[in-house]
């Protein structure tokens, strides 16, 4: 056998390489390569070591918490909302126990299984897969999906609850949890004023998330009326609990309470629910009464307000058409359609509108006391100065042919003084005052409008629950601002002028003037209380939740409105107007004497019949219809209540609005309802 070398005596596996004359040695070049490889390996192992050290030491607490969050979840415990009470403590809005369907996004299946689950869940809940996906998308930024559930549906039925519970394995990531729903003891009474509760949206949450109330991204808050205006008191403070779940997100043990929820406080209103019921019944009565007359065939809505004229406390506030607030709780499509869909709302005459606060009307003859006071204060006329009350009044102007304005009563033709003009509601008497106001020197401005503003017209009343409209008192400046080359290109140079007819019609509460029933009520409170302007309010205090209806309430915060403010009226002039309004309800020729002459309590007040261009629900063209109004107070010498009534398209004020007001006053004074004489009057 051949050997490979004389020294080793070890056979070689390969033949000798003729190019190598000596054994392999560690050259400098090879050493550099080995060093580089070693450094790279050392750095890699160093990075790996530091990463492991960071995970196990520095971030151990964080990842341990996240791991536990997949097993132990902190969930909110909903606090019950506080009740809303009437002035006597009777609960108008309370809570009732129900259930809510929640979805935990982190526990939902993936791919096709998710679609199948949403489709099946939608069938159970009476909705669609697309709706469920839309809800989750809207709340995808609420928080970590493992710790932030999304409310899918509130107030499920017992059948829905049983089905989801019995088939829990088909609904991964779906949880049913107890909740509270609003319960309305008052049914449909005071619907627009009480408001409703709904899910908070992203904009609302960003505005409220730092509030001490502790709002959650998927919370429910007041969205309108008292529920919204006093949500910070009604909402309560949510508690927290911890629950252990399995890999599918299902609880494996009962939740453990960590922070106890604190119920919301009670909010007590100034509303007397017995008077409120009477007001809503009276409004329906007035509308039905209008239907029996020639001019009131289209009556389809209106408002009634009752107020304490000395404090501004709202005693009753009715608006028609109305709705049952529970539709916001169960959110049925048919129930919400007239409240949310424009076409359906129009056909239903917009039941969501609070006509007492947020809708404006021409005041008609209920405005005449405004003109009377302004004319007396500006020495346009004296209380005893006679002016002709005639069938018509004609003025000649530089703007064209003479213009004639007619009186509502075509058979009168005699000179009368201010009190009689108010008693009879003589249009032509007040046309003359309007003409005199128009002809005042320019340096006096427009004093009729200035006094109207002082009486609270054309501005917000400051009521604590809205929304409310500010109305309009037309002025020269308003015309210049409204009618411009841009807004009225074909006739702006004429329309922007303040013409005699503007002042003449304003004097009887017609043309551009627009007021809310609340503003009228506030003005008649001023007439009743001796010339002081009150601030209307609906909430008198916030109280700690009571364990029983007979328990003495603990007032946490009392809401005192600003003190009534004198507007600077001459008491003698005020008494002239008051006297005219008393005669309007007692003199045989008074416009509402057929209703109030025999009323057991002395009432003073004024009717109004105001023309307005109206498009009736479902109609394609507009027409001019009369709005029926009455405002007044009682008792005459020591007022305790002021009432204003507006019946849309109701015809004459004396035939619809006045009888409706009498029903409210009879309830307040606990007197029998008077027999209506049926006299047609302005």
Secondary structure, DSSP 8 states (H G I E B T S, - for coil): ---S-TTT----SS---TT--S-----HHHHHHHHHHHHHHHHHHHHHHHHHHIIIIISHHHHHHHHHHTTEEEEEE------EE-TTS-EEEEEEEEEEEEE-GGGS--HHHHHHHHHHHHHHHTS-HHHHHHHHHHTTTSS-TTT--EEEEES--HHHHHHHHHTGGG-TTEEEEEEEEEEETTTTTTHHHH--EEE--HHHHHHHTTSTT---TT-EEE-SHHHHHTHHHHS-B-EEEEEEB-TTS-BSS--EEEE--B---EEEES--HHHHHHHHHHHHHHHHHHHTSSTTTT--EEEEEEE-TTT-BEEEEEEES---TTHHHH--HHHHHHHH-HHHHHHTT-TTS-HHHH-EE--GGGGHHHHHHHHHHTTSS-TT--EEE-SEEEE--TTSS-EEEE-S-TT--EEE-HHHHHHHT-HHHHHHHHHHHHTS-GGG--HHHHHHHHTTTTS----SS------B---HHHHHHHS-TTTSTTTHHHHTS--HHHHHHHTTT-TT-BEEHHHHHHHHHHHHHTSEE---BSEEEEE---SSTTS---EEEE------EE----HHHHHHHHHHHHHHHHSTTSTTHHHHTT-SS-EEEEEEEEEEEE--TT-SS-EEEEEEEEEEEESSSS--EEEEEEEET---IIIIIHHHHHHHHHHHTT------------
